[in-house]
Amino acid sequence: MSTNKKPRKPYKPRPVRLTGSFYSQADITEIKSIINDMGLVVEVTLPRGDVTQDHMVQIEDLLNWGGMMLFDRSWKGQEKEAAEFTNRQIKALYALAAIVDRKKSGKASRYIGTAEELDTIREVCSEIVLLLKEGMDISPERTVKEFLAARQLAREKINEGVRDVFELPGRARAILNQRHFKRP
């Protein structure tokens, strides 16, 4: 019996790339609980004046995450409301910066804000928490990517020496489009 002079290659199944979310429901639930905890810090701990430096960083990250979410997504038919919310979000960042400056300058021994500052921060953060929870249900990868981009952008600004509130620069789109982010 003759043998084949050009034997065929053995069959190797190719991996199938699935589109969609690679986050398990347990991961999504865990991220939602983290978002909820950040919201609770704003609602409960901040008005009492019991916040720590870590809590203030969490509140700042929450506000920046909401700003990045508004920047990244298209709000067709809601452009006016999105612009209004962006203005309120920037106002909340200024209120948070005023609380931090008051503590750093020695005028207060803890992170204590005025009633107007607390109301602004609480109102904006509660809306951001609702948006982020909905975003985690609809597109968890995009929502986490927005968080990583906002955090990287904020850390870059701090490393540059910018300690003031900043609006999202043109570089925000480039950061959102990158594949890998620096570890927070």
C-alpha positions as CSV (number, residue, x, y, z in Angstrom):
1,M,0.0,0.0,0.0
2,S,1.4,3.4,-0.9
3,T,1.8,6.1,1.6
4,N,1.1,9.7,1.1
5,K,4.2,11.7,0.3
6,K,2.7,15.0,1.5
7,P,0.9,14.1,4.8
8,R,-1.8,16.7,5.9
9,K,-1.3,18.6,9.0
10,P,-3.3,17.4,12.0
11,Y,-6.5,19.2,12.9
12,K,-6.0,21.9,15.5
13,P,-9.2,23.6,16.7
14,R,-8.9,27.4,16.6
15,P,-10.0,29.4,19.6
16,V,-13.3,31.2,19.1
17,R,-13.3,34.9,20.1
18,L,-16.5,35.7,21.8
19,T,-17.8,39.3,21.8
20,G,-19.6,40.6,24.8
21,S,-18.9,41.1,28.4
22,F,-16.0,39.1,30.0
23,Y,-17.1,40.1,33.5
24,S,-18.9,37.5,35.5
25,Q,-22.0,38.5,37.4
26,A,-20.1,38.1,40.6
27,D,-17.5,40.7,39.4
28,I,-20.3,43.1,38.3
29,T,-22.0,42.7,41.7
30,E,-18.7,43.4,43.5
31,I,-18.0,46.6,41.5
32,K,-21.6,47.7,42.1
33,S,-21.0,47.2,45.9
34,I,-17.9,49.3,45.7
35,I,-19.8,52.1,43.9
36,N,-22.5,51.8,46.6
37,D,-19.9,52.1,49.3
38,M,-18.5,55.2,47.7
39,G,-22.0,56.7,47.6
40,L,-22.5,55.8,51.3
41,V,-19.3,57.6,52.2
42,V,-20.7,60.8,50.6
43,E,-24.1,60.4,52.1
44,V,-23.2,59.4,55.7
45,T,-19.6,59.9,56.5
46,L,-18.8,63.3,54.8
47,P,-21.6,65.3,56.5
48,R,-20.5,64.0,59.9
49,G,-16.9,65.1,59.2
50,D,-15.5,61.6,59.9
51,V,-13.9,61.2,56.5
52,T,-10.3,60.2,56.1
53,Q,-7.8,61.0,53.3
54,D,-8.7,57.7,51.6
55,H,-12.4,58.7,51.7
56,M,-11.6,62.0,50.1
57,V,-9.7,60.2,47.3
58,Q,-12.6,57.9,46.8
59,I,-15.0,60.9,46.5
60,E,-12.7,62.6,44.0
61,D,-12.4,59.4,42.0
62,L,-16.2,59.1,42.0
63,L,-16.7,62.6,40.7
64,N,-14.0,62.2,38.1
65,W,-15.5,58.8,37.0
66,G,-18.8,60.5,36.5
67,G,-17.2,63.3,34.5
68,M,-15.4,60.8,32.3
69,M,-18.6,58.9,31.7
70,L,-20.3,62.0,30.6
71,F,-17.4,62.9,28.3
72,D,-17.1,59.4,26.8
73,R,-20.7,58.6,26.0
74,S,-23.0,60.2,23.5
75,W,-26.2,61.6,25.0
76,K,-28.3,62.1,21.9
77,G,-31.3,64.3,22.6
78,Q,-29.9,65.0,26.1
79,E,-27.1,67.3,25.3
80,K,-28.5,70.2,27.3
81,E,-29.0,68.1,30.4
82,A,-25.5,66.5,30.0
83,A,-23.9,70.0,29.8
84,E,-25.9,71.1,32.8
85,F,-24.8,68.0,34.8
86,T,-21.1,68.6,33.7
87,N,-21.3,72.1,35.2
88,R,-22.7,70.8,38.4
89,Q,-20.1,68.1,38.5
90,I,-17.3,70.7,38.1
91,K,-19.0,72.7,40.9
92,A,-18.9,69.7,43.1
93,L,-15.2,69.2,42.4
94,Y,-14.6,72.8,43.4
95,A,-16.6,72.2,46.6
96,L,-14.5,69.1,47.4
97,A,-11.3,71.1,46.7
98,A,-12.5,73.8,49.1
99,I,-13.1,71.2,51.9
100,V,-9.6,69.8,51.3
101,D,-8.0,73.3,51.2
102,R,-9.7,74.2,54.5
103,K,-8.2,71.2,56.2
104,K,-4.7,71.7,54.6
105,S,-4.6,75.4,55.6
106,G,-5.3,74.5,59.2
107,K,-8.7,76.3,59.4
108,A,-10.3,73.0,60.3
109,S,-9.0,69.9,62.1
110,R,-11.1,67.6,60.0
111,Y,-12.7,67.5,56.5
112,I,-15.7,69.7,57.2
113,G,-17.7,71.4,54.6
114,T,-20.4,74.1,54.5
115,A,-24.0,73.1,54.0
116,E,-24.0,74.3,50.4
117,E,-20.8,72.4,49.6
118,L,-22.2,69.2,51.1
119,D,-25.5,69.6,49.3
120,T,-23.7,70.1,46.0
121,I,-21.4,67.1,46.5
122,R,-24.2,64.8,47.7
123,E,-26.6,65.7,44.9
124,V,-24.0,65.1,42.2
125,C,-22.6,62.0,43.7
126,S,-26.0,60.4,44.1
127,E,-26.8,60.9,40.4
128,I,-23.3,59.6,39.5
129,V,-23.8,56.5,41.6
130,L,-27.1,55.8,39.8
131,L,-25.5,56.3,36.4
132,L,-22.6,54.1,37.2
133,K,-24.8,51.2,38.5
134,E,-26.9,51.4,35.3
135,G,-23.6,51.5,33.3
136,M,-22.4,48.4,35.0
137,D,-25.6,46.6,34.0
138,I,-25.4,47.8,30.4
139,S,-21.7,47.8,29.5
140,P,-19.4,46.9,32.4
141,E,-16.2,46.9,30.4
142,R,-16.8,50.4,29.1
143,T,-17.7,51.6,32.6
144,V,-14.5,50.1,34.2
145,K,-12.5,51.5,31.3
146,E,-13.9,55.0,32.0
147,F,-12.9,54.7,35.6
148,L,-9.3,53.6,34.8
149,A,-9.0,56.4,32.3
150,A,-10.3,59.0,34.8
151,R,-8.0,57.8,37.5
152,Q,-4.9,57.7,35.2
153,L,-5.7,61.3,34.0
154,A,-6.1,62.6,37.6
155,R,-2.9,60.9,38.7
156,E,-1.0,62.4,35.7
157,K,-2.3,65.9,36.6
158,I,-1.2,65.4,40.2
159,N,2.2,64.3,39.1
160,E,2.5,67.4,36.8
161,G,1.8,69.5,39.9
162,V,-1.7,70.6,39.1
163,R,-3.6,70.5,42.3
164,D,-6.6,72.5,41.1
165,V,-9.8,71.2,39.5
166,F,-9.4,70.6,35.8
167,E,-11.7,70.0,33.0
168,L,-11.1,67.0,30.8
169,P,-8.4,67.9,28.2
170,G,-8.1,66.7,24.7
171,R,-5.9,63.9,25.9
172,A,-8.8,62.2,27.6
173,R,-9.9,60.6,24.3
174,A,-6.4,59.2,23.7
175,I,-6.4,57.7,27.2
176,L,-9.8,56.1,26.7
177,N,-8.7,54.5,23.5
178,Q,-5.6,52.9,24.9
179,R,-5.6,49.2,25.5
180,H,-3.8,49.0,28.8
181,F,-3.9,51.3,31.8
182,K,-1.4,52.0,34.5
183,R,-2.2,50.2,37.8
184,P,-3.9,52.5,40.3
